[in-house]
């Protein structure tokens, strides 16, 4: 496997960390999420965002929420 860079101990891979186990978990998640996604898509309230960097996606999410949700006033504003 390999050796830990700091401690020098041998690295151990748990069964759940193996690629096959991760792929199976992702398949189960996809299967479980599919009906939920389809429900919201059919109601016209599903919005999808693509990207890998939060700072690039957040402006789109913020704009969507800003147009859909009334801002909550903090108690300090009273």
Order of alpha helices (4+ residues) and beta strands (2+ residues): alpha-alpha
